Amino acid sequence: LHLDFDSVQRDNAEMQRRCQEVINSCISLEDKNPILSIHDIGAGGLSNGTPELVSETGGKFNLRAIHNEEKSMSPMEIWCCEAQERYVLAIEQKDLKIFDDICKRERCPYAVFGEATGDKHLTLEDSHFKNKPIDIDLKVILGKPPKMLRDVKSKIKEFHDFDLSNIDLEQALHKVLRLPAVANKTFLITIADRSITGLVARDQMVGPYQTPISDSAVTAASFKSFSGEAMSMGERTPIAIINAPASGRMAIGEAITNIAGTFIGDIGKIKMSANWMCACGEEGEDAKLFETVKAVGMELCPALGISIPVGKDSLSMRTGWNQKNGTKEKVMSPLSLVISAFAPVSDIRKTVTAELKNAPSKLFLIDIGANKNRIGASCLLQTHNDIGKITPDIDNPELLVNFFNAMQELVKNEFISAYHDRADGGLIVTVLEMCFGGHIGAALNFNAPNSSELIKLLFTEELGAVIQVEETLISKVKAVFSKFGLNDVVNEIGSLNNSKQFILTNNNKEILKKNILKLKSVWSELTYKMQSSRDNPICAKEEFDSILDAENPGMQYKFSFETNKTVNIKTHKPKVAILREQGINGHIEMAAAFDLAGFESIDVHMTDLLNNKINFNDFKGFVACGGFSYGDVLGAGSGWARSILFNERLKDNIVSFFNRSDTFTLGICNGCQMLSQLKNIIPGASHWPYFKKNKSEQFEARFVSVEILPTPSVLLNGMQGAIIGVPVAHGEGFCEFESPASIKALKDNNLIGVRYVDNFGKPTEKYPYNPNSSFEGITGLTTLDGRVTIMMPHPERVFRTVQLSYRHQDMKSEMGPWFKLFTNARDFAG
């Protein structure tokens, strides 16, 4: 284990959570928001953030008022320290009491360390040394600097074409599928919570096999609307080695083709952020940067009607060292432009995913490269340790705009079943990923004049996309292409098959025929090897082996109850306490779910209970939400549970609540872990398990299937027998029972309410269908009278249909099957 104590940026996620809650609370006060201005602390620390905060007024600051536990730090180190999770804020003196109360409630430390002066002067006083380390006019440090003139020269380098005539197609395909830029990156995606907020409508995983092939992200703006925003990225760094301006143009283009599968409307609605990276000062690199900025900012974006209002840069992308023999070595990064694209979306349901759907269909290639099939800097050549000579580029911006407009009309009218842009790996990888997502085969046919031209066609990374069109809609789709003048770049390239075969023919001669699951296994080797090294290798092997299961039907839904939104509000809205502790992050979506079900959701922090400002007497229900209370450093939910058990007054109050026959309690994820440690004070919960580290030895963020079992749970009433998809996000969900007798008692009394099932609907301990490998898939329990229910999955994040990462196409109602849990609570509350 290596600890980098030289790092100046130490992260503290729980402190960031507290800071964010303070900011959220202030913003929620609307006109009474005490924050006048805010600046996060990043590069340069307070030396950067503080002058910018008072740039219009000037200010006087006290160095020793800044929180600092390391007393040996010099004034410069304190002022320039880049410690994270810090902000500087401007607050009027009269509003300081409001701010102080919020910070105390959230247990967020703060310091009043200065004041605005109005003299456009910056003063920093140090009471320890009794001096002023900084005493300067702001215009000196924030004024407009003089223009810098650079005399730079381009570096001419010779590149050569790569001979493709001896390429073996199958070997080349395997190499490209294993390349990290192309390969399955599940190992990176499932270790980060991507369902938090409950506003995520499109994450990285798509389809019934949860395959990481999403082109863009889509989020909802609220829990009550279908408006939202779409986001995508684009980067083509390898191209910059040969043609830097082309790499910038292609990065812009890729961001557009990635986001085009969501209905946005006018292309001008897309805004971009540009992250520039360059080894400035190195021969030829400054010229490349200038040429690329000009190509993107002065030429391409104006032609597309798109703006780049924000961005950042890192202009020292090099590292050097001395070898033991005294020789100097240096490595520098090629010029890189990473584009992030954002756009408002009027209806987040108008998004087309990449997995093939099982319907009589044809596949079409929209080739924005207009059959040039340039192969330079492609993944294919990288796997052969070459770079090539001529790279893809955007030669006709109007063609890209017409492509985008056509896609918008097709998506809006629901004319296409699947969409995937052509990028890393080329056309062959694009189609294969679509096959991987749906476990559906494809047969492609081309008419290339020779093997080299076929290789170019299959592996070029020119801009473009592949779409699936049901046969009944082909004429309508072709009419749209004709409307936007795309007939010359649209080609029908193949059809689907149910034999799970990827068949490639050229001039009606079969060139390649491979089982898509075997190819998916090759594509997934990177994830398998990374998981085997980083996590539990047994679990990694279980997930890898499951790829080859040809009988796997994919995720299934089975439920018969109504999921409509209509709720009987009756004459009042019962109060439910949305309980959270420091580090909890799932309370907003939980409050929204109960609000829509007819409750008055009350935000209750443990600080409120410990200070006796609130007690449970006024509530019909309380919900312990998910997150990472106390950073889980004492064990999952342990610190939270002990804050109750070790406070006799609070403990007595919550025991009284549990004993009231008119109350209900729900614990989700971290709240589930916490309540399991209160089982000795919860009537009828004595046989509950504790929740320990997942067998995979990793935090698991998955979208999995669970079955609802018959129990006395008032919250799961009428849901028994249902099989429903639900997100999980936890590192400690493995059920540890005190003895086999506990399991028997739970089964005898029907207290096991939720269990993981595989895609055949069978209870499972197999990873990843059971992300923590708990016995018989157990993940949710209740009490003898059914008034307390706990579970590790997150139903509060998917109470609307649009929140489900995968859903059957016939699930059209606004509210999803999990909404019944919340309406059950409302029915019980009376």
C-alpha positions, 0 to 999 in steps of 0.5 A, a space after each residue: 500500500 502506497 500513501 502519497 503524502 506529497 499530495 496537496 489535494 486530499 478528498 473528503 467525500 463526507 465533508 463535501 456532502 455536508 458543504 453541499 447540504 449547507 448550500 442546498 439549504 441556503 438556496 432553498 430559502 430563495 429570497 432569504 438565501 444568505 449567500 450573496 456570492 460563492 467560490 469553490 477552492 481549487 487550484 491556488 487555494 485561498 490565494 485564488 478563490 478569495 481575491 476573486 470573491 471580493 474582486 469588485 469590492 476589495 477585502 480584509 482577511 485574518 489568516 489565523 481565523 482559517 481552520 487549520 490543524 497543522 500548526 507548522 504550516 507557514 502563512 504561504 502554505 495556509 493561503 495557497 493550500 489546495 485542500 478540497 471540500 472548501 468554499 469561500 462565501 460572502 454573507 451579510 452580517 445580518 444573515 450570519 445567524 441564519 447561516 450559522 444555524 444551518 451549518 450547526 444543523 449539518 455539522 459543517 465547520 465554517 470560519 468568518 475570516 474577513 470582510 468586504 471593504 469597498 476599497 478595491 484593496 486586498 489585505 491579509 493580516 497574520 496575528 501570529 507574526 503580527 504582520 500583513 503577508 499581503 497588502 496589495 491593490 486588487 488590480 495588480 493581481 486581477 487586472 488585465 495582463 499584457 498580451 503575450 506574444 509567442 513565436 511558435 513554429 510547426 514541426 513537420 513530421 513524415 507519416 506513412 500509410 499502413 499496408 492493410 493487405 495482410 490483415 487477418 480480419 478475425 485476428 484484427 477484430 479480436 485485437 480491437 475488441 480487447 483494446 481498452 479504448 474499445 473493450 467492456 469497461 463494466 469494471 469502472 462503471 459499477 463501482 460508482 453510484 449512478 442512480 443517486 438523485 433519482 433523476 437519472 433517466 439514462 445511465 451508461 448501462 442499457 438493455 436487458 443485459 445491462 451493457 455499457 454502450 450508452 452514447 449519452 446521459 439523460 437526466 430529469 429536471 424534477 420528479 414531476 416533469 419529463 423535461 431534463 437535460 442530455 450530456 455527451 462527450 467527444 475526444 479523438 486525441 490519437 488523431 492529433 499526432 498526425 493532424 491536430 486540427 482534425 482531432 479537435 473537429 472530430 471531438 466536436 463531431 463525436 460529442 454531437 453524434 453521441 447526443 443525437 439519439 436524444 430529442 433536443 431539437 435545434 442543434 444550437 441548443 447544444 452548449 459545449 465545454 472544452 478541456 484543452 491539454 497540451 505540452 506547451 513549450 515543446 517543439 511544435 506543440 504550441 503551433 498545434 494548439 493555436 491551429 486547433 483552437 482556431 479550427 474549432 472556435 473560429 471555423 467549425 463551431 460557427 459553421 455548426 451554430 454551436 457555442 463553447 461558453 466554458 472550458 479549462 486547460 492544462 498546458 504542461 502535459 509532460 513529465 521528465 526524469 533522470 535515469 540511473 545512468 544520468 540520461 534524461 528522459 521525457 514523456 509528453 501527451 499529444 494535444 488533447 481536446 475533450 468536449 462535454 456537450 449539454 442540451 435541454 430536453 423537453 421530453 426525456 422519454 424521447 431517447 433511443 438506446 443502442 441495444 438491438 430490439 427483437 423485431 423484423 428490422 434492417 440496419 442502416 449506416 449514416 456515413 458522415 465521412 462520405 465513403 472516404 474511410 480514412 484509417 489514420 490513428 484508428 484503434 485498428 492501427 494502434 493494435 498494430 503499433 502504427 498510426 497511419 497517415 491520413 485521419 478522419 476529419 469533418 470536411 463538410 459541417 453542413 452534412 453533420 448538421 443535416 445528419 443531426 436534424 434528420 436524427 432529431 426528426 427520427 427520434 421525435 417520431 419514434 421511427 428508429 428502434 436502436 441508435 449507436 454512433 460510429 467511433 472507437 473501433 469503427 463500424 464493425 465494433 458499432 454493430 457488435 456492441 448493438 448485438 451485445 446489448 440485445 443478444 441478437 445476431 446481425 448479418 452485414 453485407 458489403 460490396 468492397 472491391 478488395 480486402 483492404 477496402 473492406 478493412 477500411 470500411 469496417 474499421 474506419 472511425 469516420 463520424 457516423 451512426 448505425 440505426 435499427 429500423 423496423 421493416 414497416 417504418 423503412 419508407 418513412 425513415 428514407 423519406 426523412 433522409 431524403 428531406 435532409 439531403 442524406 441519400 448519398 451517405 445512407 446505406 442499408 448494411 444488414 438485418 437481424 437474426 435470432 441465431 446469435 450469429 454475427 455474419 459478414 459477407 462481401 460481394 455475397 461471399 461469407 467472410 466471417 461468422 462468429 457467435 456474438 456471445 463469444 465475441 462479447 466474451 472477448 470484448 469483456 476480457 479487460 473487465 474480467 481481468 481487472 475485476 479478478 485482480 482488484 476484487 474477489 476473483 470468484 465473483 469476477 469469474 461468475 460474471 464473466 462465465 455468465 456471458 456465454 449463457 445462450 439461454 439467458 433471456 435478459 431482465 424480466 418484469 412480472 407484476 399485475 398491480 396498477 401503477 397509476 399516479 392517482 392518490 387519495 389525498 383524503 382530508 390531510 397529508 400525514 407526516 413522514 420523517 425523512 431521516 438522515 445523518 451526516 453523509 446520507 445522500 438519498 433523502 431528496 428522492 425519498 421525500 419526493 416519492 412520499 410527497 407524490 404518494 400523498 404525504 407531507 415529507 419532513 426533512 429530519 436531521 439527526 441533529 434535530 433529534 439529538 437537540 430535542 428540536 423534533 421527536 417522533 411523536 408527530 409522525 405516522 412514519 419515518 424513513 432511514 435513507 441511504 448514503 454513507 453515514 459517518 463515512 461508514 468508518 465504524 461499519 455500515 450504519 454503525 455510527 448512526 445506530 449508536 447515536 440512537 442507542 447511546 442517547 437514552 432520551 432519543 432511544 426511548 422516543 424511538 422505542 415508543 414510536 416502534 410500539 405505536 400500532 399506527 406507525 410504519 418504518 422503512 429503512 433503505 440501504 444505509 438506513 437498512 444497515 442502521 435499522 438492522 442494528 436496532 433490531 433489539 428495540 424493534 418488536 418482531 425484528 430479533 432474527 434480522 441479519 447484520 449487513 457486512 461487506 459484499 462477497 465481491 469485496 467491492 462497492 456495487 452499483 447495479 440494476 438488478 431484478 428482485 422478487 417480492 415475497 408474501 409477507 405481513 409488510 404493510 409496504 409490500 402489500 399486494 406486491 407479492 410475486 412481482 419481479 421488478 428491476 431496481 438499482 443497488 448501490 452499496 459495499 456492505 449488503 451481505 446478510 450475516 445471520 446470527 445462526 441458522 435458527 434465525 433464517 428458519 425463524 424468518 422463513 417460518 414467519 414469512 419475514 423475508 420480503 425481497 430477494 435477488 433473482 436471476 434473469 430466469 426469475 429464480 432466487 440466486 446467490 450468483 454474482 452479479 445478479 446477486 451483487 452481494 452474494 447473500 444467502 438465497 438472495 435475501 435483501 429485504 425483511 420485515 417484522 412480525 406485524 409488518 410495520 417495519 421494512 428494510 431493504 438494501 435496494 433503492 425503490 425511491 430512485 425508480 418510482 417513475 417508469 422513466 427512472 428505470 435503467 431498463 424497462 419493457 417497451 410496453 411499460 408506458 404509465 408514468 409511475 413505475 411498479 415501485 410506486 405501489 410501495 409508497 401508496 401502500 404506506 399512504 393507505 396504511 397511514 389512513 
